[in-house]
Amino acid sequence: MNKGFTIIEALIAILITSFITISIAALITIFGTKITDRILLSCLVEGATSGIEACKGGQIINQITCAGLTINISINGDCQPALNTCSDITVTASAKGKNFNLTDKVCNFQ
């Protein structure tokens, strides 16, 4: 009887190890992409919220920096409506080809 591995057994072991290694590398890549997308979405939400809050405070902001990303902000609507009226505003935050819209009301009751 021969003791040890045959060439076929060695090749099968290498094949199984390669499959496991490639699967783990693919999972790490997928998780990295998902985390990056989540960070971008979080920053877009923060940008849109900041735009609305600035508008309610009578200011307009065009950009914020979040997690090293520059988030561009555009505001549609009147941030300073006439006395005793309200205005609908929509803020769009965008970066890396993705957009997030947030709509709110700004009122002037003094």
N, C-alpha and C positions, 0 to 999 in steps of 0.2 A: 504494500500500500504506500502510496505517495502521501507525504505530509506537506501542508502549505497550500497556498492559493494557486489555482490555475489561472491562466491568462483571462479566461472568460469571467471568472469570479472577480478578478481585479478590475476589469472593464465595467462590470455591472456596479461594483462599489463606487468607481469614479463617476459613472453616470448618475447614480442616486445622489451622491454628494454634490455634483454639479447642479442637479435639479433643485435641491434644497437651497443651495447658495443663491442661485438665480431667483428663486421665489422670495427669499428674504430680501434681496436687493430690490426687487420690484415693489415689495410692500413698503420698504423704507422710502422709496421714491414717491409712491402714491401718498403716503402720510405726509411727506414734506410738501407736496403740491397742495394737499387739502389744508394744511396749516397756513401756507402762504395765502390761499384764497380766503380763509377765515380772517386773517389779519387784515387783508385788503378790505373785506366787507365791513369789519369793525371800524376801520379808519374812514370808510365812506359814510357810515352812519354817524360817526363822530363829526365829520365835516359838515354834513347836512344839519345836524343838531346845532352845531356852532354857528352856522349861517343863520338859522332861525333865531337863535338867542341874540346874536349880534343885531339882526334886523329889529327885533323887539326892543332892543336898547338904543335904537336910532343910528346904528352904525352898519356899514356894509363891509364884509370881508371877502376877499377874492381867493385866498389860499390859506391852507394850514399845513403843517408838517406833522405827520403821524407815522411812527415806526420807520422813520427814514424815507417815507413816501411823501411827495408833494400832492396834496389833494386840492383840485381846482373846484371852486364854488361859484355857482351862478344863481342869482335870485331873480325870480319873476314875480312881480306884484309890487304894491306900494307899501314900503316900510313905514311911511308916515302918513296914514290916511287922515282925511279931514276930521275935524272935531266931532265927536259923538258918532263916529262911523267905524266900521271894520273893513279890513281888506284881506282877501285870501292871498297868501304867498306860497310859492313853490320853490324850494331850494333843491338844486341838483348838484351833487358832489360827484366828481369823476376823477379817475386815475387808471392808468394801464388799460384803457379801453373799456372799463366797467363804469356804470353809472348807478347812483342811488338817488331817488326822489323822495322828498318829504314835504308834505303840505300842512299848513297851519293858518291860523288867523291872527292878524295884528289889529288891535283895537286902540282907539284914541278917545278915552273917556276922562277928560280932566275937569 
